[in-house]
């Protein structure tokens, strides 16, 4: 069964422990220009996990702080993988959507395809790659929770089989009136491996809403199957133009010398 993570946003205090665990497990440096916690938290090539801070009104009209952990949601039918003709992004049976850099051709179609704007490009590197959360796939393959999940002191996250987590989430929001009656990630673009429950509307916490329930690959499959041929075609055209231009320059130099 595919694994997933249930996130209870009412429990998060914004400590940022999950972002530190992500850095340590994946051996990534901290990015001084892009903090991992706060109202300016931003995903980047060096930040796979961030915690956004939001000051909002609750159901009683009180001003409260809520914190939203953001990372790749690992869609059940990922648009990024569907868009990647090089197969650099692949969905595993355990749940994670994994990026294989040795297969990547740098087209960045995955960045355009993702409805959640998750994959980032390493613009500051000489040989840049696409960068995103891997959901600690090696840990999950061993039956262990992702690093961010295992360090949370507040019990914000629960790792397990997605179907069971979904049942538990429905039971929680049905029993406690403080929660809004919605599970983010249950159906968005076909469903995601990361799911959220909250007492504040998701749109007020920076979540992308109104995405629909249809998996995006359903729309893109027929079009994207021609992508490899287009890429190869452009390669042939550009190569031909290069040799044509080179030949013209050679002839021009020979004519000038004779003249």
C-alpha positions in Angstrom: 0.0 0.0 0.0 1.2 3.5 -0.8 2.4 5.5 2.2 1.4 9.0 3.1 1.6 11.7 5.8 -1.3 13.4 7.6 -0.6 16.9 8.9 -2.7 18.5 11.6 -2.1 22.2 11.3 -3.8 23.0 14.6 -0.9 21.4 16.4 2.0 23.1 14.7 3.9 25.8 16.7 6.3 26.8 13.9 9.5 25.5 15.7 11.1 24.6 12.3 12.5 21.3 13.6 11.2 19.6 10.5 13.2 22.0 8.2 16.4 21.3 10.1 15.8 17.5 9.9 15.3 17.9 6.2 18.6 19.8 5.8 20.6 17.3 7.9 19.2 14.1 6.3 19.7 15.4 2.8 23.1 17.1 3.5 21.9 20.5 2.3 23.3 23.9 3.4 21.1 26.7 4.8 20.2 29.4 2.4 20.7 32.9 4.0 18.7 34.5 1.3 15.7 32.2 1.7 14.7 31.3 5.3 13.0 28.1 6.1 10.6 29.4 8.7 8.5 32.5 8.9 6.4 34.8 6.7 9.3 35.0 4.2 9.9 31.2 4.1 10.5 30.1 0.5 11.2 26.9 -1.3 14.4 26.9 -3.3 17.1 24.6 -4.7 18.4 24.5 -1.1 15.1 24.5 0.8 13.1 21.3 0.2 10.9 22.0 3.3 9.7 25.3 4.7 7.2 26.4 7.4 5.1 29.5 6.5 3.8 31.7 9.3 0.3 33.2 9.0 -1.6 35.6 11.3 -5.3 34.8 10.7 -8.7 35.0 12.2 -10.2 31.8 13.6 -13.9 30.8 13.7 -14.4 33.0 16.8 -12.9 36.0 15.2 -9.8 35.8 17.3 -6.4 36.6 15.8 -4.2 33.5 15.9 -0.9 32.2 14.4 -1.0 29.2 12.1 1.9 27.5 10.5 1.9 25.6 7.2 4.7 23.2 6.3 5.3 23.1 2.6 7.2 20.6 0.5 6.4 18.4 -2.5 3.0 16.8 -2.0 3.9 13.7 -4.0 0.8 13.5 -6.1 -0.8 10.1 -6.7 -0.7 10.9 -10.4 2.1 13.5 -10.7 2.0 16.0 -13.5 5.8 16.5 -13.2 6.5 12.8 -14.0 4.0 12.9 -16.8 5.7 15.9 -18.4 9.2 14.5 -18.1 10.0 12.6 -21.3 13.4 11.7 -19.9 11.9 9.8 -17.0 13.9 11.8 -14.6 10.9 12.0 -12.3 9.2 8.7 -11.3 6.4 7.7 -8.9 7.2 4.7 -6.7 4.8 2.2 -5.4 5.5 3.4 -1.9 4.3 6.9 -2.6 7.3 9.2 -3.2 7.9 11.0 -6.5 11.7 10.6 -6.9 14.0 12.8 -9.1 16.9 11.0 -10.9 19.4 13.7 -11.8 21.5 11.5 -14.2 18.4 11.2 -16.5 17.5 14.9 -16.4 18.0 16.9 -19.6 17.2 20.3 -18.0 14.1 21.0 -20.0 12.3 22.1 -16.8 8.9 20.9 -18.1 8.3 19.5 -14.6 8.4 23.1 -13.2 5.7 24.2 -15.6 3.6 21.1 -15.1 3.5 21.1 -11.3 0.1 22.6 -10.1 1.7 23.4 -6.7 4.8 25.2 -8.0 7.2 22.9 -6.1 10.2 21.9 -8.3 13.0 24.5 -8.3 16.0 25.0 -10.5 19.6 25.4 -9.1 20.3 28.7 -11.0 23.4 29.4 -8.9 25.2 26.3 -10.0 27.5 25.8 -12.9 25.7 22.5 -13.8 22.2 23.1 -12.4 19.6 20.5 -11.7 16.0 20.4 -10.7 15.6 20.2 -6.9 12.7 19.0 -4.7 11.7 16.9 -1.7 12.2 13.2 -2.2 10.0 12.3 0.8 13.1 10.4 2.2 12.3 7.6 -0.2 15.2 5.4 1.2 13.7 5.6 4.7 10.2 4.9 3.5 11.5 1.8 1.6 12.7 0.5 5.0 9.3 1.2 6.6 10.5 4.4 8.3 8.9 7.8 8.4 10.5 10.8 6.6 13.1 12.7 8.6 10.8 15.7 9.0 8.0 13.6 10.4 10.1 11.7 12.9 11.5 14.8 14.7 8.3 16.8 15.3 7.8 17.4 19.1 4.2 18.4 18.7 2.8 15.3 17.0 1.8 17.4 14.0 2.5 14.5 11.5 1.4 11.0 11.3 3.0 8.6 8.8 1.3 5.4 7.5 -0.7 3.9 4.7 -2.5 6.7 2.9 -5.9 5.0 2.9 -5.8 4.5 6.6 -4.7 8.1 7.2 -7.6 9.3 5.1 -10.0 7.4 7.3 -8.5 8.8 10.4 -8.6 12.3 9.1 -12.3 12.0 8.3 -13.0 10.6 11.8 -11.1 13.5 13.4 -12.9 16.3 11.6 -16.3 14.7 12.0 -15.8 14.4 15.8 -14.3 17.9 16.5 -16.1 21.0 15.4 -13.0 23.1 15.5 -11.9 21.6 12.2 -13.1 22.7 8.8 -14.8 19.9 7.0 -12.2 19.4 4.3 -9.0 17.3 3.9 -6.5 19.1 1.6 -4.8 16.5 -0.6 -7.7 14.0 -0.5 -8.8 14.9 -4.0 -6.8 17.8 -5.3 -5.6 17.0 -8.8 -6.4 13.3 -8.2 -5.0 13.2 -4.6 -1.6 13.6 -2.9 0.5 11.6 -0.5 0.6 14.5 1.9 -2.8 15.5 3.4 -3.8 18.3 5.7 -6.5 19.1 8.2 -7.0 22.5 9.7 -9.3 24.8 11.7 -8.6 27.7 9.2 -9.7 27.7 5.5 -6.7 26.4 3.4 -6.9 29.4 1.1 -6.1 31.7 4.1 -3.0 29.7 4.8 -1.4 30.0 1.3 -2.6 26.7 -0.1 -3.4 26.5 -3.8 -7.2 25.9 -4.0 -9.6 25.5 -6.9 -7.3 23.0 -8.7 -10.0 20.5 -9.4 -10.0 16.8 -8.8 -8.9 15.5 -12.2 -5.3 14.3 -12.4 -3.4 16.7 -14.7 -1.7 13.8 -16.7 -5.3 13.1 -18.0 -5.1 16.4 -19.9 -1.5 16.3 -20.8 -0.9 12.7 -21.9 -2.0 13.0 -25.6 0.0 16.2 -26.1 3.2 15.3 -24.2 3.7 12.0 -26.0 5.0 14.1 -28.9 7.5 16.0 -26.8 10.5 13.7 -27.5 9.9 14.0 -31.2 9.7 17.8 -31.0 12.9 17.9 -28.9 14.8 15.6 -31.4 13.4 17.6 -34.3 14.7 20.9 -32.9 18.0 19.2 -32.2 18.3 18.2 -35.9 17.3 21.7 -37.1 19.7 23.5 -34.8 22.5 21.2 -35.7 21.8 21.8 -39.4 21.7 25.5 -38.9 25.0 25.4 -37.1 26.8 23.5 -39.9 25.2 25.7 -42.5 26.3 28.9 -40.8 29.8 27.5 -40.2 30.0 26.6 -43.9 28.9 30.0 -45.0 31.5 31.7 -42.8 34.3 29.4 -44.2 33.3 30.3 -47.8 33.2 34.0 -46.9 36.7 33.9 -45.4 38.1 32.0 -48.5 36.5 34.6 -50.8 38.0 37.5 -48.8 41.4 35.9 -49.0 41.3 35.3 -52.7 40.0 38.9 -53.2 
